[in-house]
Amino acid sequence: MTSARDIAELVRLPAALSVPGDALAGAAVTGTLGWRTAGLAASSTCLYWAGMALNDYADRDLDAVERPERPIPSGRVSPTTALGVAGGLTAAGIGLAALGGRRAVAVAVPLAATVWAYDMLAKPTPLGPVVMAAARSLDVVLGGSAAPRRAVPAALALGAHTCAVTVLSRGEVHGSSTAVARGALATTTAVAAAVAGGGLRRGRAGTLGRLASAALAGTYALTVGRAQAAAAASPDAVTVRRATGTGIRGMVPLQAALVAGGGAVATAVGLMAAGPALRAAAKGISPT
C-alpha cells in the first residue's frame, strides 16, 4: 500500500521549499507583494510537485535501471497513481492561481503546460534545460503577474540559474565534465553579479535593500559557486550530485536577493529561513 512518505518521496517534498521564493521575487520586483502572493506561491508549489510526480512517471523505465530505489520502480507507487497525483496537483495549481485573478491564470496555464512538456517530451533532448528554465522563469512571472513585464529581469536571472543547474544535473548518475561544471560556475557568477550590481532592480529598494540584496547575492555565489567549482575539479557523479543539490538550495538566497532588491528586506530575511529547513528536510527525503 502506498504511504504518505512514498508520495512525499515521489514529489520530492523538501525541494518545494525552493519554490515559494519565485512568487515572492516576482511580486517584490513588481511592487505587488500582498496577500494574493501567498495563493500564487501555493499555486507554484503544487505545479512543482506535479512536475516531480510526472518526472518519475515519465522516467519509470530508466529509473528501474539507474535508480531502482525510487517509488515507482521499487513498487511502492504505481505509475497510475503517480500520473493521478500529477494531474490532481496540476489542477490544484491552476485553481489556486485564480486567487491572483485572470492575469495569474493566464500565466499558470502555460506554466503547467511547460512542466508537462518538459517531463513528457523535452527532458531527454538538448532543449530540456531550456524548457526547465522557462518553467522557473514563468513561475517568477506568476508571482508578478499583476505587472508581468516588470518581472522579466528577475525571471531571466532565476531561469539562467535553473538552466545551469539542470545541465549539470544530467551527470548525477554517470558523472559530468569539467566544461559543463565550469559553465555552471560562470553562469552563477554572472547572475550574482547582475543581482548584486543592481541591474535587475526597478528603483524601489533603498540603501538597506541594496545592501541586503548585494549581501544575499554574494551568499548565493559563494555557496553555489563553491560546489560547482568542486564539480569542475572532479566531475564524478557523487560530486555532481552534491553540486546539484546545492544549486537547488542556492535558489533561496538568490530569490531572497531579488526580494530585498525589490525593497522587501524583512520578507527576504524570512525567506532565508527556508534554506536551513531545506537542508534539514533533505536528510530524510532527497530533493534531487
VOTI-270814 format. One record per atom (N, C-alpha, C, O, CB): z, y, x; residue in one letter. Coordinates in steps of 0.2 Angstrom, whole numbers, plus 2048, in hexadecimal, padded with zeros to 3 digits. Glycine has a CB too. Layout:
ZYXa...
//
This chain:
8007FA804m800800800m800806804m804807809m8068007FBm7FC80B803t7FB811806t802816805t804817800t7F5815804t80581880Bs80B81C80Bs80982380Cs80482580Ds810819810s80E82780Aa80D82E80Ba80C830813a808834814a814832809a80F82C817r80E82D81Er80782B820r80482F824r813829822r80482681Dd7FD82481Ed7F882A81Cd7F482C820d7FB81E81Ad7FA82D817i7F6833814i7F7839819i7F283D81Bi7F783580Di7FD83A81Ba7FE83F820a7FB83E827a7F884382Aa806840821a7FA838829e7F683782Fe7EF83882Ee7EB83A832e7F8830831e7ED836828l7E6836826l7E383E827l7DE83F829l7E483381Fl7E7842824v7E5849824v7E884D82Av7E785382Av7E884C81Dv7EB84982Er7EE84C834r7F2852832r7F1858834r7E884F839r7F785182Fl7FC85682Bl7FE85B830l7FD86182El802852829l80085A836p80386083Ap7FE86583Cp7FF86B83Dp80685D840p7F786383Da7F286783Fa7F186D83Aa7EE87283Ca7EC863840a7F386C834a7F287182Ea7F6877830a7F587D82Da7F486E828a7FB877835l7FF87C836l7FB88183Al7FD88783Bl80587A83Bl7F587F83Ds7F1884840s7EC88783Bs7E888B83Es7ED880845s7EC886835v7E8889830v7EA88F82Dv7E589482Cv7E688382Bv7F089082Ap7F1896826p7F089C82Ap7EF8A2827p7F9896824p7F189C831g7EF8A2835g7E88A5834g7E78AB835g7F18A083Cg7E48A0832d7DD8A3831d7DD8A882Bd7DA8AE82Cd7D889D82Fd7E08A6826a7E08AB820a7E48B1822a7E28B7820a7E38A781Aa7EA8B0825l7EE8B6827l7EA8BB82Cl7EA8C182Bl7F48B482Bl7E68B8831a7E28BC835a7DD8C0831a7DC8C6832a7DF8B883Ba7D98BC82Dg7D48BF829g7D78C5825g7D38CA824g7D08BA824g7DC8C4821a7DF8C981Da7E28CF821a7E18D581Fa7E58C6819a7E58CD827a7E88D382Ba7E28D782Ea7E38DD82Ea7EC8D0831a7DD8D4830v7D88D9834v7D48DD82Ev7D18E2830v7D38D5838v7D48DA828t7D18DE823t7D58E381Ft7D38E681At7CD8D981Et7DC8E3821g7E18E781Dg7E28E5816g7E48E9812g7DE8EE81Dg7E18DE815t7E28DC80Et7E88D780Dt7E88D3809t7DC8D980Bt7EC8D6812l7F28D2812l7F68D380Cl7F98D880Bl7F68D2819l7F78CE808g7FC8CF802g7FD8C87FFg7FC8C3803g7F88D37FDg8008C87F9w8028C27F6w7FC8BD7F5w7FD8B77F5w8058C37EFw7F68BF7F4r7F08BB7F3r7EF8B77FAr7EC8B17F9r7EA8BE7F1r7F18B97FFt7F08B6806t7F38AF806t7F08AA809t7F28BA80Ct7F98AE803a7FC8A8803a7F88A37FFa7F789D801a8038A87FFa7F58A47FAg7F08A07F6g7EA89E7FAg7E88987FAg7EE8A37EFg7E88A37FEl7E28A1802l7E489D808l7E089980Al7DF8A8804l7EA89E80Ba7EC89A810a7ED89280Da7EB88E811a7F289C813a7EF892807a7F088B804a7E9888803a7E8882804a7F488B7FEa7E588C801s7DE88A800s7DB887806s7D8881806s7D988F7FDs7DB88B80Cs7D8888812s7DC882815s7D987E818s7D888E817s7E2882813t7E687C816t7E3875812t7E2870815t7ED87D814t7E287680Bc7E0870808c7D986E80Ac7D786880Bc7DF872800c7D587380Bl7CE87280El7CE86F815l7CA86A816l7CA87880El7D3871819y7D386E81Fy7D586681Fy7D3862822y7D9872824y7DB86581Bw7DD85E81Aw7D785A817w7D6854819w7E385E815w7D385D812a7CD85980Fa7C9857815a7C6852815a7CA85E80Aa7C785C81Ag7C385A81Fg7C6855824g7C2851826g7C2861823g7CC855825m7CF84F829m7CE849826m7CD844829m7D685182Am7D084881Fa7CF84281Ba7C784081Ba7C683A81Ca7D1843814a7C384481Al7BC84381Al7BA841821l7B583C822l7B8849818l7BC844826n7BB84282Dn7BC83A82En7B8837831n7BF846832n7C283882Cd7C483182Dd7BF82D829d7BE82782Bd7CB83082Cd7BD82F823y7B982B81Fy7B282A822y7AF825822y7B882E818y7AF830825a7A9830828a7A982C82Ea7A4828830a7A6837829a7AF82C832d7AF828839d7B2822838d7B481F83Ed7B382D83Dd7B381F832r7B7818832r7B4813836r7B880F839r7B781682Br7AD812837d7AA80D83Bd7AB80E842d7AD80A846d7A380C839d7AB814844l7AC81684Bl7B381584Dl7B5813852l7A981D84Dl7B8817849d7BF81784Ad7C181084Ad7C680E84Ed7C381B845d7BD80B847a7BF804847a7BE80184Ea7C27FD850a7BB800843a7BA805852v7B9803859v7BD80785Ev7C1804862v7B280385Bv7BD80E85De7C0812862e7C8814860e7CC815865e7BD818862e7C981485Ar7D0816858r7D2811852r7D381484Cr7D181D855r7D380B853p7D580684Ep7DC80784Bp7DD805846p7D57FF851p7E080C84Ee7E680D84Be7E6812846e7EB813842e7EB80F850e7E0816845r7E081B83Fr7E1817838r7E0811838r7D981E840r7E381B833p7E481982Dp7DF81482Ap7E180F827p7E681E828p7D981682Ai7D3812827i7D280B82Ai7D3806827i7CD816826i7D080C831p7CF805834p7D5800834p7D47FA835p7CC80683Bp7DB803834s7E17FF835s7E27FC82Es7E77F882Ds7E7803837s7DF7FE829g7E07FB822g7E57FF81Eg7E77FC818g7E17F4822g7E8804820r7EE80781Dr7EB80C817r7EF80D813r7F280B822r7E580E818v7E2813813v7DB810812v7D780F817v7E281A815v7D980F80Cs7D280D80Bs7CD81380Bs7CF81880As7D280A804s7C781180Cp7C281780Dp7C181A806p7C0820806p7BB81480Ep7C2817800t7C281A7FAt7C781F7F9t7C68247F6t7C28147F4t7CD81D7FBt7D38217FBt7D28287FFt7D382D7FDt7D981E7FDt7CF827805a7CE82C809a7C9831806a7CA837807a7CC82A810a7C482E803l7BF833800l7C28367FAl7C083C7F9l7B982E7FEl7C68337F6g7C98367F1g7CE83C7F3g7CE8417EFg7CD8317EDg7D283A7F8v7D68407FBv7D28467FDv7D484B7FBv7DA83D801v7CC845800a7C884A802a7C584E7FCa7C58547FDa7C2847807a7C384B7F7g7C084E7F2g7C68527EEg7C48577ECg7BD8497EDg7CC84F7EDg7D18527E9g7D38587EDg7D585E7EAg7D784E7E8g7D48587F4l7D685E7F7l7D18637F8l7D38697F8l7D885C7FFl7CB8617F7t7C58667F7t7C686A7F1t7C58707F1t7BE8637F8t7C68677EBa7C786A7E5a7CD86E7E4a7CD8747E2a7C78657DFa7D386C7E7a7D98707E7a7D88767EBa7DA87C7EAa7DF86C7EAa7D48767F1g7D387C7F5g7CF8817F2g7D08877F2g7D08797FCg7CA87F7EEi7C68847EBi7C98877E5i7C988D7E4i7BF8807E8i7CD8837E2g7D18857DCg7D788A7DFg7D78907DBg7D58807D9g7DA8897E4l7DF88E7E7l7DB8947E9l7DE89A7E9l7E288B7EDl7D58947EBa7D189A7EEa7D089F7E8a7D08A57E9a7CB8987F1a7D089C7E2a7CF8A07DCa7D58A57DBa7D48AB7D8a7CF89C7D6a7DB8A47DEl7E08A97DEl7DE8B07E2l7E18B57E0l7E68A67E1l7D98AF7E6g7D78B57EAg7D18B87E6g7CE8BD7E9g7D58B37F1g7CF8B67E1g7C98B97DDg7C38B67DEg7C28B17E2g7C98C07DEg7BD8B97DBr7B78B67DCr7B48B67E3r7B18B17E5r7B28B97D7r7B68BB7E7r7B38BC7EEr7B68B67F2r7B38B37F6r7B58C27F1r7BC8B47F1a7BF8AF7F4a7BC8A87F3a7BB8A47F7a7C78AE7F3a7BB8A77ECv7B78A17EAv7B08A17EDv7AE89B7EFv7B78A07E3v7AD8A67EEa7A68A77F1a7A68A57F8a7A18A37FBa7A38AE7F0a7AC8A57FBv7AD8A3802v7AF89C803v7AD898807v7B28A8806v7B489A7FEa7B78937FEa7B188E7FDa7B2889800a7BC8937F9a7AD88F7F9v7A888A7F7v7A38897FDv7A38837FFv7A388D7F1v7A088E800p79D88C806p7A188980Cp79F885810p799892809p7A788B80Cl7AC888811l7AD881810l7AC87D815l7B388C811l7AE87F80Aa7AF878808a7A887480Aa7A886E80Ca7B0877800a7A2877808a79C874809a79B873811a79886E813a796878807a79D878815t79D87781Ct7A187281Ft79F86E823t79F87E820t7A787181Cv7AC86B81Ev7A986581Dv7A9860821v7B286C81Av7A6864817w7A385D815w79C85C819w79B85781Bw7A185D80Ew79986181Ba79286181Fa79485F826a79185B829a78E86781Fa79A861828y79C86082Fy79D85882Fy79B854834y7A2864831y7A285682Bd7A484F82Bd79F84A82Ad79E84582Dd7AA84E827d79B84B825m796846822m78F847826m78B842826m79584781Bm78D84C829l78784D82Cl787850833l78484D838l783852828l78A855834a78985983Ba78E856841a78C857846a78B86083Aa79385383Fk798851844k79584E84Ak796850850k79D84D842k79184984Ap78E84584Fp788848853p786846858p78C83E84Ep78684E850t780851853t782857857t788859857t77C85484Dt77D85A85Bp77F86085Fp78186685Cp78586A85Ep779861863p780866855l78286C851l78986B84Fl78C87084Cl77D86D84Bl78C865850g79386484Dg79886A84Fg79B86C84Ag79585E850g79986B855p79D871857p79C877854p7A187B852p79E87185Ep796879853v79487F850v79687F848v798884846v78C880850v79587A845v79687983Ev79E87983Dv7A087D838v79487383Bv7A2876842m7A9876841m7AB87E842m7B088083Fm7AC872847m7A8881847a7AA888848a7A888C842a7AC891841a7A688B84Ea7A388B83Fa7A188F839a7A688E833a7A8892830a79A88C836a7A9888833a7AE88682Ea7B588A82Fa7B888D82Ba7B087F82Ea7B788B836r7BD88F838r7BB896837r7C089A834r7BF88D83Fr7B5898838s7B489F837s7B48A1830s7B68A682Es7AD8A183As7B189D82Bl7B189E824l7B889E822l7BA8A281Dl7AD899821l7BD89A825d7C489A823d7C78A1824d7CB8A3820d7C7895827d7C58A4829v7C88AB82Bv7C58B0826v7C98B4823v7C68AD832v7BF8AF824v7BC8B481Fv7BF8B3819v7BF8B7815v7B48B281Fv7C18AC817l7C48AB811l7CA8AF810l7CC8B280Bl7C68A4810l7CE8B0815g7D48B4815g7D38BB814g7D78BF811g7D88B381Cg7CD8BD817g7CB8C4816g7C68C5811g7C28CA812g7C98C781Dg7C58C180Cs7C08C1808s7BF8C7803s7BA8C9800s7C08BB803s7C58CB803a7C58D17FFa7C08D7803a7BD8DB7FFa7CC8D47FEa7BF8D6809a7BB8DA80Da7B88D6813a7BA8D7819a7BF8E0810a7B48D1811p7B18CC816p7AE8CF81Cp7AF8CB821p7AD8C8812p7AA8D481Cr7A78D6822r7AC8D8827r7AA8D782Dr7A28DC820r7B18DB825r7B68DD82Ar7BA8D782Er7BD8D8833r7BB8E2827r7B98D182Ba7BC8CB82Da7B88C8832a7BA8C3836a7BE8C7828a7B28CA833v7AD8C6837v7AF8C683Fv7AE8C0841v7A68C9836v7B18CB842p7B38CB849p7B88C684Ap7B88C284Fp7B58D284Bp7BD8C6846a7C38C1847a7C08BA846a7C28B5849a7C98C3842a7BC8B9841a7B98B383Fa7B58B0845a7B68AA846a7B58B3839a7B18B4848l7AD8B284El7B28B0854l7B08AB857l7A98B7850l7B78B3855a7BC8B285Aa7BF8AB859a7BF8A785Ea7C28B785Ba7C18A9853l7C48A3852l7BF89D851l7C0898853l7C88A384Bl7B989F84Fg7B389B84Fg7B1899856g7B0893858g7AD89E84Cg7B189D85Ba7AF89C862a7B4897865a7B3892868a7AF8A2866a7BB899864h7C0894866h7BF88D863h7C0888867h7C7897864h7BE88D85Dt7BD88685At7B788285Ct7B887C85Et7BC887852t7B288685Ec7AC882860c7AD87F867c7AB87A869c7A6887861c7B188386Ca7B3881872a7B787B872a7B6876876a7B6887876a7BC87B86Ev7C187686Dv7BD86F86Av7BF86A86Dv7C7878869v7B9870866t7B586B863t7B1867868t7B0861868t7B186D85Dt7AD86B86Cv7A9868871v7AD864876v7AB85F878v7A586E875v7B3867878l7B786487Dl7BA85D879l7BB85887Dl7BD86887Fl7BC85E873s7BF858870s7BA85286Fs7BD84C86Es7C185A869s7B4853870r7AF84D870r7B1848876r7AE843876r7A884F870r7B584A87Bg7B6846880g7BD843880g7C0841885g7B684A887g7C084387Ae7C7840879e7C883987Ae7CD83687Ce7CA842872e7C2835879v7C282E87Av7C082C880v7C3827883v7BE82B874v7BA82E882h7B782C889h7B783188Eh7B4830894h7B082A887h7BA83788Dg7BA83C892g7B5841891g7B084088Eg7BA839899g7B5847895s7B084C894s7AD84D89Bs7AD84989Fs7B3852891s7AB85389Cs7A98558A3s7AC85C8A5s7AF8608A1s7A18568A2s7AC85D8ABt7AE8638AEt7AB8698ABt7AE86F8AAt7AE8648B6t7A48698AAa7A086E8A7a7A28708A0a7A387689Fa79986D8A8a7A486B89Cv7A686C895v7AD870895v7AE874892v7A6866891v7B186D899a7B8870899a7B887789Ca7BB87B89Aa7BD86C89Ea7B48788A1r7B387F8A4r7B088489Er7B288A89Er7AF87F8AAr7AB88189Ag7A9885895g7AE887890g7AE88D88Dg7A3882892g7B288288Ea7B888488Aa7BC88988Ca7BF88E889a7BB87D888a7BE888893l7C288D896l7BF894896l7C3899895l7C488B89Dl7B9895898a7B589B898a7B589E891a7B68A4890a7AE89A89Aa7B589A88Bt7B589D885t7BC89F883t7BC8A5880t7B3897880t7C189C885t7C889E884t7C98A4887t7CC8A9884t7CD899886t7C78A588Dt7C88AB891t7C48B188Dt7C78B788Dt7C58AB898t7BE8B088Ba7BA8B5888a7BE8B7881a7BE8BD880a7B38B3887a7C08B387Dv7C38B4877v7C98B8878v7CB8BD874v7C48AE873v7CD8B687Da7D48B987Ea7D38C0880a7D68C587Ea7D88B5883a7CE8C1884a7CC8C8887a7CA8CD881a7CC8D2881a7C78C888Ca7C68CA87Da7C38CE877a7C98D0873a7C98D6870a7BE8CA873a7CE8CB871v7D38CD86Dv7D88D2870v7DA8D786Dv7D78C686Bv7DA8D0877a7DF8D487Aa7DC8DB87Ba7E08E087Ca7E08D1881a7D58DC87Cg7D28E287Eg7D18E7878g7CF8EC878g7CC8E1881g7D38E4872g7D28E886Cg7CB8E8869g7CA8EC864g7D58EF86Dg7C78E486Bg7C08E4869g7BF8E2862g7BA8E385Eg7BC8E186Dg7C48DE85Fl7C48DB858l7C88DF853l7C88DD84Dl7C68D4858l7CB8E4855r7D08E8851r7CC8ED84Dr7C78F084Fr7D58EB855r7CF8EF847r7CB8F4843r7D08FB843r7CF8FF83Er7CA8F183Cr7D48FC847g7D8902847g7DE902843g7E1908843g7D3907845g7E08FD840r7E68FD83Cr7ED8FB841r7F28FD83Er7E68F7837r7EC8F9847a7F28F784Ba7F48FD84Fa7F0901851a7F08F2850a7FB8FF84Eg7FD904853g7FF90185Ag7FC8FC85Bg80490784Fg80390585Dt804903864t8078FC865t8058F8869t808908868t80C8FB860l8108F4860l80B8EF85El80B8EA862l8158F585Bl8068F085Ag8028EB858g7FD8E985Dg7FB8E385Fg7FE8ED852g7FB8EE861r7F68ED867r7F98E986Cr7F68E586Fr7F38F4869r8008EB86El8038E8873l8058E0871l8048DC875l80A8EB875l8078E086Ba8088D9869a8028D4869a8028CF86Ba80B8D9861a7FC8D7866s7F68D4866s7F48D286Ds7F28CC86Es7F18D8863s7F58D6872a7F38D5879a7F78CF87Ca7F58CB87Fa7F38DB87Da7FE8D087Aa8038CB87Da8018C487Aa8018BF87Ea80A8CD87Ba8008C3874l7FE8BD870l7F88BA873l7F78B4873l7FE8BE869l7F38BF874a7EC8BC877a7ED8B987Ea7EA8B487Fa7E78C2877a7F28BC881g7F38BA888g7F78B3888g7F58AE88Cg7F88BE88Cg7FB8B2883t7FF8AC882t7F98A6880t7FA8A1882t8048AC87Ct7F58A887Cy7EF8A387Ay7EB8A1880y7EA89C881y7EB8A7874y7E98A6884a7E58A588Aa7E98A188Fa7E689C892a7E38AB88Da7EF8A2890l7F389E895l7F4897892l7F3892896l7FA8A1896l7F689688Ct7F888F88At7F188B889t7F188588Ct7FB88F883t7EC88D886v7E688A885v7E288988Bv7E088488Dv7E288D880v7E288F88Fg7DE88F895g7E188A89Bg7DD88789Eg7DE896898g7E888989Br7EB8858A0r7E987E89Er7E787A8A3r7F28868A0r7E987C898a7E7875896a7DF874898a7DE86E89Aa7E987388Fa7DB878896q7D4878897q7D387889Fq7CE8748A1q7D087D894q7D687B8A3a7D587B8AAa7D78748ADa7D48728B1a7DA8818ADa7DC8718AAa7DE86A8ACa7D98658AAa7D78618AEa7E58688A9a7D68668A4a7D08628A2a7CA8638A7a7C685E8A8a7CE86389Ba7C98698A9a7C386B8AEa7C48678B4a7C08658B8a7C38728AFa7CB8678B6a7CC8648BDa7CC85C8BCa7CA8598C1a7D38668BFa7CE8598B6s7CE8528B5s7CC8518AEs7D08508AAs7D584F8B7s7C68508ADp7C38508A6p7C48488A3p7BF84689Fp7BC8528A5p7C98458A5d7CA83E8A2d7CC83F89Ad7CE844898d7CF83A8A6d7CC839897a7CD83A890a7D483C88Ea7D5840889a7CD83388Da7D983A892v7E083C890v7E1844891v7E484788Dv7E5838895v7DE846897t7DF84D898t7DB852893t7DD857891t7DD84F89Ft7D584F891v7D185288Cv7D5852885v7D5857882v7CA84F88Bv7D884D883r7DB84C87Dr7E185187Dr7E3854878r7DE84587Cr7E4852883r7EA856883r7E885E882r7EB86287Fr7EE85688Ar7E285F885a7DF866885a7DD86787Ea7DD86D87Ca7D986788Aa7DA86287At7D8863874t7DE86586Ft7DE86986Bt7D485D871t7E3861870g7E986286Cg7EC86986Dg7EE86D869g7EF85D86Eg7EC86B874t7EE872875t7EA877872t7EC87D870t7EF87387Dt7E3876872g7DE87B86Fg7E087B868g7DF881865g7D7878870g7E2876864i7E387785Di7E987B85Ci7EA87F858i7E486F85Ai7EF879860r7F587D860r7F4884862r7F788985Fr7FA87A864r7EF885866g7EE88C869g7EA891864g7EA897865g7E988C86Fg7E888E85Em7E6892859m7EB897856m7EA89D854m7E388E853m7F1895857v7F7899854v7F889F857v7F88A4854v7FD894854v7F989F85Ep7F98A6861p7F38AA861p7F48B0861p7FB8A5868p7ED8A7860l7E78AB85Fl7E78AE859l7E58B4858l7E18A6860l7E98AA854q7E98AD84Dq7EE8B384Dq7ED8B884Aq7EB8A8848q7F48B1850a7F98B6850a7F78BD853a7F98C2851a8008B4853a7F38BC859a7F18C285Ca7EC8C6858a7ED8CC858a7ED8C0862a7E88C3854l7E48C684Fl7E88CA849l7E68CF847l7DF8C284Cl7ED8C6847v7F18C9842v7F58CF844v7F58D4841v7F68C483Fv7F88CF84Aa7FB8D584Da7F68DA84Ea7F88E084Da7FE8D3854a7F08D9850g7EB8DE851g7E98E184Bg7E68E784Bg7E58DB855g7EA8DE845g7E98E183Fg7EF8E583Cg7EE8E7837g7E78DB83Ag7F48E5840g7FA8E983Fg7FF8E683Bg8058E983Ag7F78EF83Ag7FF8DF83Aa8048DB837a8088D883Ca8088D283Da8018D6832a80C8DB840v8108D9846v8158D4844v8168CE847v8138DE84Av8198D583Fa81E8D183Ca81B8CA83Aa81E8C583Ba8228D4836a8158CA836t8128C4834t8108C083At8108BA83At80C8C6830t80D8C483Fa80B8C0845a8118BC849a8108B784Ba8088C584Aa8178C0849v81D8BC84Cv81F8B6848v8208B184Bv8238C184Cv81F8B7841g8208B183Dg81B8AC83Eg81D8A683Eg8208B3836g8158AD83El80F8A883Fl8118A4846l80F89E846l8098AC840l8138A784Bm8148A4851m81989E850m81989A855m8178A9856m81D89E84Ba82289984Aa81E892849a82188D849a82789A844a818893847a81488D845a81388984Ba81188384Ba80E88F842a81388C851g811889857g816883859g81487E85Ag81188E85Dg81D88585Ap82288085Bp82287A856p823875857p82888385Cp82187D84Fa82187884Aa81B87384Ba81C86D849a82087B843a81587584Dl81087184El81186C853l80F866853l80987584Fl81486F859r81586A85Er81A86585Cr81985F85Er81886E864r81F867859a824862857a82185C852a822856852a82A865853a81D85F84Da81A85A848a81585684Ba814850849a81785E843a812858851a80D854854a80F84E858a80C849859a809858859a81684E859k81984885Ck81A842857k81A83D85Ak82084A85Ek819844851g81A83E84Cg81383C849g811837848g81E841846g80E841848i808840846i80384484Ai80384A84Ai80784283Ei7FE84184Ds7F9844851s7F584984Es7F2847848s7F583F855s7F484F850p7F085484Dp7E885384Fp7E485784Cp7F285B84Ep7E784F853t7E084E856t7DD847853t7D7846855t7DF84E85Dt
//
